[in-house]
């Protein structure tokens, strides 16, 4: 069994389970649920979802109590998303 087989085993066999890949994201909130109080429409946010994939999409639904935070002023979406992945790897190595 080579790498392609192992990769396909985790992402879906014979076709991918999700059409979008990725676990890190950054963007602007377009809508919030009625119970969400810590984020608002228009907030610039970044985060990571290491329990699944699909964040490399135009729109993403994400729980407000997971790994998501506001992007500080002056930080680009690109830099924020890259920081999420680096922090994720660092935390996993520490653990």
C-alpha positions in Angstrom: 0.0 0.0 0.0 1.5 3.3 -1.1 0.8 6.9 -0.1 -2.1 7.4 -2.6 -4.0 4.5 -1.1 -3.5 5.7 2.5 -4.5 9.3 1.5 -7.6 8.1 -0.3 -8.5 5.9 2.8 -8.7 9.1 5.0 -10.2 11.5 2.4 -12.8 9.1 0.9 -12.7 6.1 -1.3 -13.4 5.9 -4.3 -14.1 9.7 -4.3 -13.4 12.4 -1.7 -15.9 12.8 1.1 -15.8 16.6 0.8 -15.3 18.6 -2.3 -13.2 21.3 -0.5 -10.0 20.6 1.4 -8.3 22.4 4.2 -8.7 22.9 8.0 -7.4 26.5 8.4 -9.5 29.5 7.4 -9.7 33.3 7.6 -12.5 35.6 6.4 -15.4 37.9 7.2 -18.5 36.8 9.1 -21.5 37.1 6.8 -24.2 35.8 9.2 -24.4 34.6 12.8 -26.9 32.3 14.6 -29.4 33.7 17.1 -27.5 32.3 20.1 -24.1 33.8 19.0 -23.1 36.8 21.2 -19.3 36.9 20.9 -19.2 37.5 17.1 -21.0 39.9 14.7 -21.6 40.2 11.0 -18.5 42.0 9.5 -16.0 40.6 12.1 -12.7 39.5 10.5 -11.9 36.1 11.9 -9.5 33.2 11.6 -9.4 29.7 13.0 -8.8 26.0 12.4 -10.9 22.9 12.4 -8.6 19.9 12.9 -11.5 17.5 13.2 -12.5 17.7 9.5 -11.8 19.3 6.2 -13.6 21.7 3.9 -12.4 25.1 5.0 -10.9 26.0 1.6 -14.3 27.0 0.3 -16.0 30.3 -0.5 -18.4 30.0 2.5 -18.0 28.0 5.7 -20.3 27.3 8.7 -18.4 27.1 11.9 -19.5 26.8 15.6 -18.7 30.0 17.6 -17.3 27.9 20.5 -14.6 26.2 18.5 -11.1 27.5 17.5 -12.0 30.8 16.0 -10.9 34.3 16.9 -10.9 37.9 15.6 -8.1 39.0 13.4 -6.1 41.8 14.9 -6.0 45.1 12.9 -3.3 45.3 10.3 -3.1 41.5 9.8 -4.1 40.1 6.4 -6.4 37.1 5.9 -3.4 35.3 4.3 -1.2 35.8 7.3 -4.0 35.0 9.8 -4.8 31.7 8.1 -1.1 30.7 7.9 -0.7 31.5 11.6 -3.5 29.1 12.5 -1.8 26.1 10.8 1.6 26.9 12.4 0.0 27.2 15.8 -1.9 24.0 15.3 1.3 22.1 14.5 3.1 23.6 17.4 0.4 22.7 19.9 0.3 19.1 18.6 4.1 18.8 19.0 3.9 20.3 22.6 1.2 17.8 23.5 
